[in-house]
Structure formats: structure tokens, C-alpha cells
Amino acid sequence: MTDSRRQSDRAAVEAANTAFYEAMETGDFEAVSALWLDDGATPISCVHPGWPVLTGRGEVLRSYALIMANTEYIQFFLTDLRISLAGGTAVVTCTENILSGGPAEDGAELGPLVGQLVVATNVFRDTPDGWRIWSHHASPVLTETEDTDTEGPGVDGTEPPA
């Protein structure tokens, strides 16, 4: 693969990855759906933080419809973005710094906003229609306060400070 082709593919993958998160932020279910691989032969998969593995377009897209229907506000700040290319496959890893909120219980427009760190791996395939998501896997990141709120050894095996 030539350097210019590699740079072009890298830019296209980054654009597809960005489009995915922007579609989630705007609640554009059609755009989210269009970004997922739909070749009729390759099953797609998705793991949301704390969820079981979802397989197939029906399950995966239903999960996004549910998330969008029950999330009043969501914004992603992506950091630590890395793109690896191998032939017609790309792996994107990143940290999703998420700010979200649901409807307020007291009738106000928006309830309290909650921040969350999630690490994600998005696998893309090159198709005639552009780069499409084959698999998304996201896992929560334990914060320092979560590590030290319990007694005994922390996640790294050390004792919390006294």
C-alpha cells in the first residue's frame, strides 16, 4: 500500500469514526445505521459497557435505538485515538470521555449531567460504500475514586493509602 493510499484510508477511517460519534450525539439513528456494515454475509457485533455481546444488525441497531430513545443528551470527547490499518480492515481504539444526561424527574428539560470514561475499540471494513463498522466494543474505565473506595488491595494489587 502506498503512503498516499495509507494516509487516504486513515483519513477516511477517522472520518467514519467521527461520523459515528456525531450521529450518536445528534440522535440520528439513520446515520448510525448507515455506518454499520451491511454486506448480507458478515455478522456485526457490539458490546456496550455492562451489556452482553450483541450480534447481528437487528440486535445491534435495536440497542442504539434504545440508547437514543432514553438519552436526552450525550456528548463524546474522544482522546487517545489510534488507527491501525491492515488491508481492508481498520482498528480504531480511543477513550470516550462521555457527558450525558436524561430527562429530569421534576419536569425540567434535562436532569443532572454525568461524566464517564469508556475505552472503545471500533473495527471497520472497507466496502464499496466506504468504511463501515464491523464491531464496537466499549468498556468502562475504573476511576481512582472507584479503586480506593473499597478496603483491601486496589486494582493494581497495592494497598490504598491510609
C-alpha positions as CSV (number, residue, x, y, z in Angstrom):
1,M,0.0,0.0,0.0
2,T,1.4,3.4,-1.0
3,D,1.9,6.1,1.6
4,S,-0.7,8.3,0.0
5,R,-3.2,5.4,-0.1
6,R,-2.5,4.7,3.6
7,Q,-3.0,8.3,4.5
8,S,-6.2,8.5,2.5
9,D,-7.5,5.3,4.2
10,R,-6.5,6.6,7.6
11,A,-8.3,9.9,7.0
12,A,-11.4,8.0,5.7
13,V,-11.5,5.7,8.7
14,E,-11.1,8.7,11.1
15,A,-13.9,10.5,9.3
16,A,-16.2,7.4,9.6
17,N,-15.3,7.0,13.3
18,T,-16.1,10.7,13.9
19,A,-19.4,10.5,11.9
20,F,-20.4,7.6,14.2
21,Y,-20.0,9.6,17.4
22,E,-21.6,12.7,15.8
23,A,-24.6,10.7,14.8
24,M,-24.9,9.4,18.3
25,E,-24.7,12.9,19.7
26,T,-27.4,14.2,17.4
27,G,-29.6,11.2,17.8
28,D,-29.5,10.4,14.1
29,F,-30.5,6.8,14.0
30,E,-30.5,6.6,10.2
31,A,-26.8,7.8,10.1
32,V,-25.8,5.4,12.8
33,S,-27.5,2.5,10.9
34,A,-25.8,3.5,7.6
35,L,-22.4,3.4,9.3
36,W,-22.7,-0.2,10.3
37,L,-21.5,-3.0,7.9
38,D,-24.4,-4.4,5.9
39,D,-23.0,-6.9,3.4
40,G,-25.6,-9.6,4.0
41,A,-23.0,-12.1,5.0
42,T,-20.8,-10.8,7.8
43,P,-22.5,-10.6,11.2
44,I,-21.8,-7.4,13.1
45,S,-21.2,-7.3,16.9
46,C,-21.4,-4.7,19.7
47,V,-20.6,-4.6,23.4
48,H,-21.8,-1.6,25.3
49,P,-20.4,-1.1,28.8
50,G,-22.0,-3.6,31.1
51,W,-24.0,-5.3,28.3
52,P,-23.7,-8.8,26.9
53,V,-22.4,-9.3,23.4
54,L,-25.0,-8.2,20.8
55,T,-24.7,-9.9,17.4
56,G,-26.4,-9.2,14.1
57,R,-27.9,-6.0,12.7
58,G,-31.2,-6.4,14.4
59,E,-29.8,-6.7,17.9
60,V,-27.1,-4.1,17.4
61,L,-29.3,-1.4,15.8
62,R,-32.1,-2.0,18.4
63,S,-29.6,-1.3,21.1
64,Y,-28.7,2.1,19.6
65,A,-32.4,2.9,19.1
66,L,-33.0,2.2,22.8
67,I,-29.9,4.2,23.9
68,M,-31.0,7.2,21.8
69,A,-34.6,7.0,23.0
70,N,-33.6,7.0,26.6
71,T,-30.7,9.5,26.5
72,E,-31.7,13.2,26.4
73,Y,-28.2,14.5,25.9
74,I,-24.9,12.8,25.1
75,Q,-21.5,14.2,24.0
76,F,-18.3,12.4,23.3
77,F,-14.9,13.9,23.6
78,L,-12.5,11.3,22.0
79,T,-8.9,11.1,23.3
80,D,-6.1,8.6,22.8
81,L,-7.3,7.9,19.2
82,R,-5.2,5.3,17.4
83,I,-5.8,3.8,14.0
84,S,-4.3,0.6,12.7
85,L,-4.8,-0.5,9.1
86,A,-4.3,-4.0,7.6
87,G,-5.7,-4.4,4.1
88,G,-9.4,-3.7,4.1
89,T,-9.7,-3.7,7.9
90,A,-9.1,-0.9,10.3
91,V,-9.0,-1.0,14.1
92,V,-9.6,2.3,16.0
93,T,-9.0,2.5,19.7
94,C,-9.9,5.5,21.8
95,T,-11.1,6.8,25.1
96,E,-14.7,8.0,25.1
97,N,-15.0,10.9,27.6
98,I,-18.8,10.9,27.8
99,L,-21.0,13.6,29.2
100,S,-24.7,12.5,29.3
101,G,-28.0,13.2,30.9
102,G,-31.5,12.0,30.9
103,P,-34.8,13.8,31.4
104,A,-35.2,15.4,34.7
105,E,-37.8,13.9,37.1
106,D,-39.0,17.3,38.3
107,G,-40.2,18.3,34.8
108,A,-37.1,20.4,33.9
109,E,-35.7,19.9,30.5
110,L,-32.6,18.0,31.5
111,G,-31.6,16.1,34.5
112,P,-28.1,16.1,36.0
113,L,-25.2,15.5,33.7
114,V,-23.0,12.5,34.3
115,G,-19.4,12.1,33.1
116,Q,-18.0,8.7,32.3
117,L,-14.7,7.3,30.8
118,V,-15.0,4.4,28.5
119,V,-12.3,2.8,26.3
120,A,-13.6,1.6,22.9
121,T,-12.4,-0.5,20.0
122,N,-14.1,0.1,16.7
123,V,-13.3,-2.3,13.9
124,F,-14.1,-1.1,10.3
125,R,-14.2,-2.8,7.0
126,D,-13.6,-1.1,3.7
127,T,-16.6,-1.6,1.4
128,P,-17.7,-0.1,-1.9
129,D,-19.8,2.4,0.1
130,G,-16.8,3.4,2.3
131,W,-15.5,2.3,5.7
132,R,-18.3,0.6,7.8
133,I,-18.3,-0.5,11.4
134,W,-17.9,-4.3,11.8
135,S,-17.6,-4.3,15.6
136,H,-17.8,-1.9,18.5
137,H,-16.6,-2.9,22.0
138,A,-16.7,-0.4,24.9
139,S,-15.6,-1.0,28.5
140,P,-15.8,1.4,31.4
141,V,-12.6,2.7,32.9
142,L,-12.4,2.5,36.7
143,T,-11.5,5.9,38.1
144,E,-9.2,6.4,41.0
145,T,-12.0,7.0,43.5
146,E,-13.6,3.7,42.5
147,D,-10.3,1.9,43.1
148,T,-9.8,3.4,46.6
149,D,-13.4,3.4,47.9
150,T,-13.0,-0.3,49.0
151,E,-10.8,-1.7,51.6
152,G,-8.0,-4.1,50.7
153,P,-5.7,-4.2,47.7
154,G,-6.5,-1.9,44.8
155,V,-6.8,-3.0,41.2
156,D,-3.0,-2.8,40.8
157,G,-2.5,-5.1,43.9
158,T,-1.3,-2.3,46.2
159,E,-2.9,-1.2,49.4
160,P,-4.9,2.1,49.3
161,P,-3.2,5.0,51.2
162,A,-4.2,5.2,54.9
